Amino acid sequence: MHMTKEELLTVTGGGVSVGLIAGIGAAITFIIGILDGYLRPQRCNE
């Protein structure tokens, strides 16, 4: 089955939004921070 040029121009999908990438990055950073604080607890400087 072949698609016409007009049909090819209307195909959408597969795009990843910037917000999704930022959300995934924030979640990974948050989880790494929790694990780091749990595995390497450090005292606060007084």
N, CA, C and O atoms as CSV, one atom per row, in Angstrom:
chain,resi,resn,atom,element,x,y,z
A,1,MET,N,N,0.842,-1.178,0.000
A,1,MET,CA,C,0.000,0.000,0.000
A,1,MET,C,C,0.886,1.240,0.000
A,1,MET,O,O,1.747,1.392,0.867
A,2,HIS,N,N,0.682,2.104,-0.947
A,2,HIS,CA,C,1.470,3.326,-1.068
A,2,HIS,C,C,0.629,4.514,-0.626
A,2,HIS,O,O,-0.590,4.533,-0.796
A,3,MET,N,N,1.309,5.506,-0.055
A,3,MET,CA,C,0.622,6.723,0.374
A,3,MET,C,C,0.938,7.837,-0.601
A,3,MET,O,O,2.036,7.908,-1.155
A,4,THR,N,N,-0.027,8.697,-0.802
A,4,THR,CA,C,0.197,9.843,-1.675
A,4,THR,C,C,0.993,10.900,-0.926
A,4,THR,O,O,1.152,10.821,0.292
A,5,LYS,N,N,1.486,11.881,-1.653
A,5,LYS,CA,C,2.270,12.950,-1.039
A,5,LYS,C,C,1.435,13.714,-0.023
A,5,LYS,O,O,1.949,14.097,1.028
A,6,GLU,N,N,0.173,13.941,-0.310
A,6,GLU,CA,C,-0.703,14.660,0.609
A,6,GLU,C,C,-0.920,13.868,1.900
A,6,GLU,O,O,-0.973,14.443,2.987
A,7,GLU,N,N,-1.044,12.556,1.771
A,7,GLU,CA,C,-1.221,11.722,2.964
A,7,GLU,C,C,0.047,11.714,3.816
A,7,GLU,O,O,-0.021,11.734,5.044
A,8,LEU,N,N,1.194,11.685,3.158
A,8,LEU,CA,C,2.457,11.697,3.900
A,8,LEU,C,C,2.646,12.996,4.677
A,8,LEU,O,O,3.214,12.994,5.769
A,9,LEU,N,N,2.171,14.103,4.112
A,9,LEU,CA,C,2.326,15.395,4.787
A,9,LEU,C,C,1.419,15.514,6.010
A,9,LEU,O,O,1.683,16.330,6.893
A,10,THR,N,N,0.367,14.724,6.073
A,10,THR,CA,C,-0.561,14.814,7.204
A,10,THR,C,C,-0.263,13.810,8.310
A,10,THR,O,O,-0.963,13.792,9.323
A,11,VAL,N,N,0.754,12.979,8.142
A,11,VAL,CA,C,1.093,11.984,9.154
A,11,VAL,C,C,1.723,12.693,10.352
A,11,VAL,O,O,2.663,13.474,10.201
A,12,THR,N,N,1.196,12.413,11.534
A,12,THR,CA,C,1.760,12.970,12.764
A,12,THR,C,C,2.007,11.832,13.745
A,12,THR,O,O,1.492,10.726,13.575
A,13,GLY,N,N,2.798,12.117,14.769
A,13,GLY,CA,C,3.044,11.131,15.811
A,13,GLY,C,C,4.532,10.940,16.043
A,13,GLY,O,O,5.369,11.360,15.244
A,14,GLY,N,N,4.830,10.305,17.141
A,14,GLY,CA,C,6.211,10.008,17.470
A,14,GLY,C,C,6.972,11.163,18.080
A,14,GLY,O,O,8.139,11.010,18.442
A,15,GLY,N,N,6.343,12.305,18.201
A,15,GLY,CA,C,7.035,13.458,18.758
A,15,GLY,C,C,7.074,13.402,20.277
A,15,GLY,O,O,6.126,12.941,20.914
A,16,VAL,N,N,8.154,13.864,20.843
A,16,VAL,CA,C,8.305,13.923,22.292
A,16,VAL,C,C,8.367,15.394,22.672
A,16,VAL,O,O,9.184,16.141,22.133
A,17,SER,N,N,7.520,15.812,23.587
A,17,SER,CA,C,7.490,17.215,23.968
A,17,SER,C,C,8.630,17.548,24.925
A,17,SER,O,O,9.174,16.674,25.600
A,18,VAL,N,N,8.972,18.814,24.966
A,18,VAL,CA,C,10.031,19.280,25.854
A,18,VAL,C,C,9.604,19.094,27.310
A,18,VAL,O,O,10.433,18.780,28.164
A,19,GLY,N,N,8.321,19.286,27.593
A,19,GLY,CA,C,7.830,19.109,28.959
A,19,GLY,C,C,7.988,17.681,29.449
A,19,GLY,O,O,8.301,17.455,30.618
A,20,LEU,N,N,7.773,16.720,28.567
A,20,LEU,CA,C,7.935,15.315,28.944
A,20,LEU,C,C,9.387,15.008,29.275
A,20,LEU,O,O,9.676,14.329,30.261
A,21,ILE,N,N,10.288,15.503,28.463
A,21,ILE,CA,C,11.717,15.283,28.721
A,21,ILE,C,C,12.133,15.947,30.030
A,21,ILE,O,O,12.885,15.361,30.809
A,22,ALA,N,N,11.651,17.163,30.278
A,22,ALA,CA,C,11.976,17.867,31.521
A,22,ALA,C,C,11.395,17.133,32.725
A,22,ALA,O,O,12.049,17.037,33.764
A,23,GLY,N,N,10.182,16.618,32.600
A,23,GLY,CA,C,9.563,15.877,33.698
A,23,GLY,C,C,10.316,14.605,34.027
A,23,GLY,O,O,10.520,14.285,35.198
A,24,ILE,N,N,10.727,13.878,33.004
A,24,ILE,CA,C,11.496,12.648,33.233
A,24,ILE,C,C,12.836,12.981,33.873
A,24,ILE,O,O,13.277,12.288,34.790
A,25,GLY,N,N,13.487,14.038,33.397
A,25,GLY,CA,C,14.768,14.450,33.991
A,25,GLY,C,C,14.618,14.866,35.445
A,25,GLY,O,O,15.464,14.539,36.277
A,26,ALA,N,N,13.534,15.594,35.758
A,26,ALA,CA,C,13.298,16.018,37.137
A,26,ALA,C,C,13.031,14.818,38.039
A,26,ALA,O,O,13.514,14.773,39.171
A,27,ALA,N,N,12.266,13.844,37.546
A,27,ALA,CA,C,11.972,12.654,38.346
A,27,ALA,C,C,13.237,11.848,38.615
A,27,ALA,O,O,13.444,11.365,39.728
A,28,ILE,N,N,14.076,11.705,37.603
A,28,ILE,CA,C,15.332,10.965,37.794
A,28,ILE,C,C,16.233,11.680,38.785
A,28,ILE,O,O,16.839,11.038,39.643
A,29,THR,N,N,16.332,13.015,38.680
A,29,THR,CA,C,17.152,13.786,39.608
A,29,THR,C,C,16.633,13.668,41.036
A,29,THR,O,O,17.417,13.546,41.978
A,30,PHE,N,N,15.313,13.704,41.196
A,30,PHE,CA,C,14.706,13.587,42.518
A,30,PHE,C,C,14.999,12.217,43.134
A,30,PHE,O,O,15.356,12.130,44.308
A,31,ILE,N,N,14.853,11.167,42.360
A,31,ILE,CA,C,15.103,9.810,42.871
A,31,ILE,C,C,16.571,9.630,43.228
A,31,ILE,O,O,16.893,9.017,44.246
A,32,ILE,N,N,17.464,10.162,42.396
A,32,ILE,CA,C,18.895,10.071,42.705
A,32,ILE,C,C,19.205,10.829,43.990
A,32,ILE,O,O,20.016,10.369,44.794
A,33,GLY,N,N,18.572,11.981,44.197
A,33,GLY,CA,C,18.788,12.751,45.426
A,33,GLY,C,C,18.320,12.005,46.659
A,33,GLY,O,O,18.986,12.033,47.693
A,34,ILE,N,N,17.185,11.340,46.559
A,34,ILE,CA,C,16.687,10.551,47.695
A,34,ILE,C,C,17.643,9.399,47.997
A,34,ILE,O,O,17.997,9.176,49.154
A,35,LEU,N,N,18.058,8.672,46.971
A,35,LEU,CA,C,18.978,7.554,47.188
A,35,LEU,C,C,20.310,8.032,47.749
A,35,LEU,O,O,20.878,7.385,48.629
A,36,ASP,N,N,20.812,9.151,47.255
A,36,ASP,CA,C,22.079,9.681,47.745
A,36,ASP,C,C,21.970,10.083,49.214
A,36,ASP,O,O,22.878,9.816,50.001
A,37,GLY,N,N,20.867,10.721,49.581
A,37,GLY,CA,C,20.682,11.112,50.978
A,37,GLY,C,C,20.498,9.921,51.897
A,37,GLY,O,O,20.907,9.963,53.057
A,38,TYR,N,N,19.896,8.877,51.399
A,38,TYR,CA,C,19.678,7.673,52.220
A,38,TYR,C,C,20.968,6.870,52.362
A,38,TYR,O,O,21.267,6.369,53.446
A,39,LEU,N,N,21.722,6.744,51.298
A,39,LEU,CA,C,22.930,5.924,51.323
A,39,LEU,C,C,24.140,6.663,51.869
A,39,LEU,O,O,25.038,6.029,52.424
A,40,ARG,N,N,24.193,7.992,51.729
A,40,ARG,CA,C,25.330,8.778,52.220
A,40,ARG,C,C,24.831,9.948,53.058
A,40,ARG,O,O,24.956,11.097,52.633
A,41,PRO,N,N,24.271,9.690,54.231
A,41,PRO,CA,C,23.784,10.808,55.044
A,41,PRO,C,C,24.949,11.671,55.521
A,41,PRO,O,O,25.973,11.157,55.972
A,42,GLN,N,N,24.783,12.963,55.418
A,42,GLN,CA,C,25.808,13.903,55.851
A,42,GLN,C,C,25.182,14.903,56.815
A,42,GLN,O,O,24.012,15.263,56.688
A,43,ARG,N,N,25.981,15.341,57.777
A,43,ARG,CA,C,25.513,16.324,58.737
A,43,ARG,C,C,25.471,17.700,58.102
A,43,ARG,O,O,26.245,18.007,57.195
A,44,CYS,N,N,24.569,18.510,58.586
A,44,CYS,CA,C,24.506,19.903,58.141
A,44,CYS,C,C,25.638,20.678,58.800
A,44,CYS,O,O,25.970,20.405,59.953
A,45,ASN,N,N,26.236,21.628,58.107
A,45,ASN,CA,C,27.292,22.467,58.668
A,45,ASN,C,C,26.627,23.484,59.603
A,45,ASN,O,O,25.688,24.179,59.217
A,46,GLU,N,N,27.128,23.555,60.828
A,46,GLU,CA,C,26.562,24.494,61.802
A,46,GLU,C,C,27.410,25.740,61.909
A,46,GLU,O,O,27.087,26.642,62.681
